[in-house]
Amino acid sequence: MRCFPTLLLVAALAPTAIAYGEVASQSKDIVVMQSPDLPQAAHAEGQAMTLRSPGDGRTYLYIEQQQLGRLLILDVSDPARIMQAGTVNMPAAQSFDFAGAVGSYGELVRLRNGKELAVIDFKNPRQPVLSPLGSQFDASAAEPVGRNGLLLSRVSAQAATSHEAPPLPRDYQIVDAAKPNAPQLLATVKMVNQELVNEETGTTYLLGADGLTVVRRPVVELRYRLESTYTN
């Protein structure tokens, strides 16, 4: 009788058993979950996906399923027990590709029916909302600038008609995306030939047709100065 609690403890600490449909390596350090062990909705073909963690200990995987016109939401907080958390129906014309984070709750997406950009607001992780952006935003690539900024870029229209060897100059848009559903265009930099980033100060340097443009991040600068003062 005294051994019974010990046996229970050992069972509790043992790795989760491999379920039907899963494939494990000989050492059990790699497990491949296959269709029989995933929610039925995840069996359909998908075109794009992104991971979001809202800060409450949960993690959600969002899959854009074009042929079904919907966004599938899976709760992947426990990879061994993936559960369907919901679906959001979207018009077939609004199939899209994820392009980068926007602020704390948003995700920039590019609609496949053209060059239009949109933002999905994940503030309510089980009910995300897609909002197309205005025509002022035009980009083929996006990169984050700090927590709430975006640097959008595309090949310059002027460069696209020239016969220059790649890489072609690009036009950049600097965007304040603190409000995902209403991002603000701060500046446009034309014909950028080179971009450099100083990771220590968080500064981005853009060399374009009108000379140098500097994108600063004062919070990172302050942190760098404080750390430099402390180490010196």
Backbone torsions as a table, in degrees:
resi	resn	phi	psi	omega
1	MET	NA	-34.5	-178.0
2	ARG	-67.5	-21.6	-178.4
3	CYS	-82.1	-15.6	-172.8
4	PHE	-61.9	-46.6	177.4
5	PRO	-61.2	-36.2	178.9
6	THR	-62.6	-42.0	179.7
7	LEU	-63.4	-39.5	178.3
8	LEU	-63.7	-41.5	-179.7
9	LEU	-63.8	-43.3	178.4
10	VAL	-61.3	-41.9	179.6
11	ALA	-64.4	-37.6	-178.5
12	ALA	-68.7	-33.0	-177.6
13	LEU	-87.3	-12.6	-178.3
14	ALA	-69.3	149.7	177.8
15	PRO	-58.9	149.5	178.3
16	THR	-60.2	137.2	-179.5
17	ALA	-63.1	148.4	178.2
18	ILE	-75.7	122.8	-176.3
19	ALA	-82.9	167.2	177.5
20	TYR	-59.6	135.0	179.1
21	GLY	93.4	-19.5	177.9
22	GLU	-83.6	149.9	177.9
23	VAL	-120.9	127.9	-177.5
24	ALA	-119.6	148.2	173.9
25	SER	-70.2	166.1	-175.9
26	GLN	-59.4	-36.7	-179.7
27	SER	-85.5	-2.5	-180.0
28	LYS	66.2	17.2	179.3
29	ASP	-89.8	-6.3	174.3
30	ILE	-132.0	127.5	178.4
31	VAL	-127.5	127.2	178.6
32	VAL	-104.4	117.1	179.1
33	MET	-89.1	128.8	-178.6
34	GLN	-111.3	176.3	-171.2
35	SER	-47.4	-44.5	-177.6
36	PRO	-59.4	-20.2	-178.1
37	ASP	-103.7	10.2	178.3
38	LEU	-116.6	156.3	177.3
39	PRO	-55.4	147.7	-176.2
40	GLN	-55.2	-37.8	-176.9
41	ALA	-64.3	-22.3	-178.7
42	ALA	-80.1	-4.8	-179.7
43	HIS	-77.0	-19.8	-178.3
44	ALA	-75.1	151.6	-180.0
45	GLU	-65.3	140.3	177.2
46	GLY	-123.7	156.8	-177.4
47	GLN	-110.7	-22.6	-177.9
48	ALA	-157.4	154.1	178.5
49	MET	-154.4	159.5	177.0
50	THR	-150.4	154.7	177.4
51	LEU	-106.3	139.2	177.0
52	ARG	-136.9	137.3	174.9
53	SER	-121.6	107.2	-174.4
54	PRO	-73.0	-4.3	177.4
55	GLY	97.6	4.8	179.5
56	ASP	-105.6	16.2	-178.6
57	GLY	91.5	-6.8	179.5
58	ARG	-98.0	153.7	173.8
59	THR	-132.0	132.1	-177.4
60	TYR	-119.6	140.1	173.3
61	LEU	-107.4	124.8	-179.4
62	TYR	-108.2	125.5	-178.4
63	ILE	-118.6	122.9	176.5
64	GLU	-85.7	116.0	-178.2
65	GLN	-109.3	93.7	-170.8
66	GLN	-60.2	-44.4	-173.9
67	GLN	-68.3	-17.0	178.6
68	LEU	-105.1	-4.4	179.1
69	GLY	61.0	42.4	-176.9
70	ARG	-148.2	163.2	173.1
71	LEU	-110.6	114.4	179.7
72	LEU	-86.7	134.5	179.9
73	ILE	-113.3	119.2	177.8
74	LEU	-115.1	134.3	173.7
75	ASP	-86.0	109.1	-177.1
76	VAL	-112.1	25.4	179.9
77	SER	-57.1	-39.8	173.9
78	ASP	-113.4	102.4	-176.4
79	PRO	-57.6	-22.5	179.6
80	ALA	-79.6	-15.1	-178.1
81	ARG	-137.3	69.5	-180.0
82	ILE	-74.5	130.2	-176.3
83	MET	-126.4	149.3	174.3
84	GLN	-77.4	127.9	-178.4
85	ALA	-104.9	-8.1	178.9
86	GLY	151.3	176.4	174.0
87	THR	-141.2	151.0	175.3
88	VAL	-126.0	119.3	-180.0
89	ASN	-77.1	140.7	179.5
90	MET	-136.0	148.2	176.9
91	PRO	-58.6	146.0	-178.0
92	ALA	-58.0	-31.3	-178.7
93	ALA	-70.8	-13.3	-177.1
94	GLN	-102.9	32.0	169.8
95	SER	-67.8	149.8	-169.0
96	PHE	-154.1	171.8	172.3
97	ASP	-121.5	139.0	176.9
98	PHE	-72.4	138.2	-173.9
99	ALA	-122.3	-10.4	178.5
100	GLY	148.0	158.4	-178.4
101	ALA	-70.5	147.4	177.7
102	VAL	-130.1	106.0	-179.7
103	GLY	62.8	-155.0	-175.7
104	SER	-80.9	-29.3	-171.6
105	TYR	-121.8	-6.4	-171.4
106	GLY	-103.6	164.1	175.2
107	GLU	-140.7	124.4	177.0
108	LEU	-75.8	135.8	177.9
109	VAL	-133.1	153.1	176.0
110	ARG	-111.9	120.4	-179.8
111	LEU	-71.6	138.9	-175.9
112	ARG	-81.2	-7.8	179.7
113	ASN	-83.4	9.6	180.0
114	GLY	165.1	-154.5	-178.9
115	LYS	-98.7	9.0	-174.9
116	GLU	-69.4	141.7	175.7
117	LEU	-101.8	155.2	176.8
118	ALA	-147.3	168.6	177.1
119	VAL	-128.6	135.2	172.0
120	ILE	-101.2	123.8	178.4
121	ASP	-92.0	116.8	-178.1
122	PHE	-102.7	23.1	-179.5
123	LYS	-57.8	-41.0	168.3
124	ASN	-98.6	100.0	-170.6
125	PRO	-62.1	-21.7	179.5
126	ARG	-95.4	-5.6	178.8
127	GLN	-138.1	62.9	179.7
128	PRO	-66.4	150.4	-176.9
129	VAL	-123.2	128.6	178.1
130	LEU	-96.1	128.6	180.0
131	SER	-129.7	115.4	176.4
132	PRO	-62.4	144.3	176.9
133	LEU	-87.6	168.5	179.1
134	GLY	-73.2	168.8	-177.7
135	SER	-68.9	-10.7	-179.4
136	GLN	-70.3	-20.2	-179.9
137	PHE	-97.0	126.3	-179.1
138	ASP	-146.7	116.8	-176.5
139	ALA	-156.7	153.7	173.8
140	SER	-111.6	-9.1	178.8
141	ALA	-146.5	154.9	-179.7
142	ALA	-144.7	144.0	175.4
143	GLU	-141.8	146.3	-177.6
144	PRO	-75.1	148.9	170.9
145	VAL	-124.9	98.2	-175.4
146	GLY	68.8	-155.8	-175.5
147	ARG	-80.9	-34.0	-171.8
148	ASN	-121.8	12.3	-177.5
149	GLY	-113.6	157.7	176.6
150	LEU	-135.2	144.5	172.9
151	LEU	-117.9	103.8	-179.6
152	LEU	-93.4	142.9	180.0
153	SER	-144.9	154.3	174.2
154	ARG	-154.3	158.1	177.6
155	VAL	-61.6	129.4	-178.4
156	SER	-59.6	137.7	179.0
157	ALA	-58.5	-36.6	178.7
158	GLN	-66.4	-40.7	-179.3
159	ALA	-71.7	-32.8	-176.9
160	ALA	-65.5	-24.6	-179.5
161	THR	-94.0	-0.6	-179.7
162	SER	-94.8	178.1	-179.5
163	HIS	-113.4	28.8	179.6
164	GLU	-70.1	149.9	175.3
165	ALA	-74.7	146.5	179.2
166	PRO	-64.9	156.2	1.7
167	PRO	-79.3	140.0	-179.7
168	LEU	-80.6	149.4	174.4
169	PRO	-57.8	148.8	-178.1
170	ARG	-124.6	150.5	171.7
171	ASP	-92.5	135.4	-179.1
172	TYR	-114.8	144.1	171.0
173	GLN	-120.2	127.9	179.5
174	ILE	-100.3	120.8	-168.0
175	VAL	-123.6	134.0	170.1
176	ASP	-90.0	110.7	-175.7
177	ALA	-111.6	29.9	178.6
178	ALA	-59.4	-33.0	174.5
179	LYS	-109.2	100.3	-174.0
180	PRO	-55.1	-33.8	-177.7
181	ASN	-85.4	-3.2	179.2
182	ALA	-149.3	61.6	179.7
183	PRO	-66.1	150.9	-177.6
184	GLN	-115.7	132.9	176.6
185	LEU	-80.5	116.9	-178.6
186	LEU	-87.3	-39.7	-177.9
187	ALA	-164.9	156.2	173.4
188	THR	-121.7	131.4	-179.7
189	VAL	-117.3	118.7	-174.1
190	LYS	-89.5	147.2	169.4
191	MET	50.2	56.7	179.5
192	VAL	-79.3	122.8	179.8
193	ASN	-90.2	-25.7	-178.5
194	GLN	-154.8	145.7	176.7
195	GLU	-125.2	130.7	176.4
196	LEU	-127.3	144.2	179.7
197	VAL	-127.3	127.5	171.9
198	ASN	-93.9	103.8	-175.3
199	GLU	-65.0	-28.2	-177.8
200	GLU	-66.1	-42.5	-179.0
201	THR	-103.1	-5.3	-179.6
202	GLY	72.4	19.0	-175.4
203	THR	-91.2	134.0	176.0
204	THR	-109.5	130.8	179.6
205	TYR	-112.4	125.6	180.0
206	LEU	-117.6	122.2	-179.6
207	LEU	-103.7	105.7	-173.0
208	GLY	-125.2	-166.6	-176.1
209	ALA	-63.1	-29.5	-179.8
210	ASP	-99.2	20.3	-179.8
211	GLY	96.1	-148.5	-174.6
212	LEU	-91.7	135.3	170.9
213	THR	-119.3	133.8	-178.1
214	VAL	-116.6	126.6	176.7
215	VAL	-106.8	109.5	-175.0
216	ARG	-98.2	156.2	173.7
217	ARG	-130.2	88.7	-173.9
218	PRO	-54.7	-34.4	-179.5
219	VAL	-64.2	-41.8	178.8
220	VAL	-68.8	-38.0	177.8
221	GLU	-60.1	-45.2	-179.7
222	LEU	-63.0	-43.8	178.5
223	ARG	-60.6	-41.1	-179.9
224	TYR	-64.7	-42.8	179.3
225	ARG	-63.5	-42.4	-179.8
226	LEU	-64.7	-43.2	179.2
227	GLU	-65.8	-37.9	-179.9
228	SER	-67.1	-40.2	178.8
229	THR	-65.2	-39.2	-178.3
230	TYR	-67.3	-42.8	-177.0
231	THR	-74.1	-24.6	-180.0
232	ASN	-90.5	NA	NA
